[in-house]
């Protein structure tokens, strides 16, 4: 029996690509969802880093991991490499629409390679990471295209014309089936691209980025109370005004008390600043103590939470800057300054820090929702579910 060397080479390339794509899917999973996993073998340094590439925003397209797209692509190539044999099966007669599978493989391989070059550019110039296994698949895609066209330039160009004409002819012959498949494909891509449910780590990143990019708190409230006075769901918050995640968390909390009628927030200052926090070894956020004093002084004039939002947004580091914020809120500036420097204010901060220390807290923001501890910031859609679990309505 005569062996078709070209088809054999394509088959081997497709199997190799499929194996690499499955491996990349495993790397994608461990890099994003297994916090205890060791680095993959192809994470060699800061630049040649498969894990880093897998964690980046360019590791997906339309809400689907690129590794899954790779698996789908190589399965199609494998299918096309045997489709002529499948046509002989009675109930697979519809496969007759695949008249020139080698032309289709040429086109698909070329498109895959061109897309790969775009991905390579994004990897190198945007995220500054390179995945070796991905690069290998790029060349596999090119070799599939060249092998399918017999390295013949005229045949290579003709493949595109043949593919388009066969596609149109097949769509006409099986119009209803084509429309159903098209609707299904578009619906699926819309679902994956809009929900990001297949890439939850990117969904989380985008959700948090939305709040991080806000230059002010659109849900801010005035006064010393955030939420319902007799709330069933009580959030005890420990935060630091210089903490970037606390900035995000502050906006989410304000949004939550507007959306839920039985939630309230109680705030405790926990600045990572040696000026007032003797329990830290590294002065991570110098100036945080000053801002905590400003918030407490604002409470004396009945507007703790609006001042808190202004502190997060403006990040004042000097007394003059803080006094300017107090002026914007219409405070009695002299009283405000006296309250900031009063013994009562220092004592209140000391009491709050000691409470945080007694609870063993070492990160901000930390929240206790009806006594259950949550560290860090959750995406808002997860945070809402947590509140509902505790009885928020």
Secondary structure, DSSP 8 states (H G I E B T S, - for coil): ----HHHHHHHHHHHHHHHHHHHHHHHHHHHHH-TT----TTB-SSSBBHHHHHHSGGGEETTEEHHHHHHHHHHHHHHHHHHHHHTTSGGGGGGGG---HHHHHHHHHHHHHHHHHHHHHHIIIII--B-HHHHHHHHHHHHHHHHHTTT-HHHHHHHHHHHHHHHHHHHHHTHHHHHHHHHHHHHHHHHHHHH-TT-HHHHHHHHHHHHHT-SS-TT---SS-EE-TT-SEEEEEEE-TT-HHHHHHHHHHHHHHHH-TTEEEEEEE----TTT-TT-SS--STTHHHHHHHHHHHHHTT-HHHHHHHHHHH---SHHHHHHHHHHTT--HHHHHHHHTSHHHHHHHHHHHHHHHHTT--SSSEEEETTEEEES---HHHHHHHHHHTT--
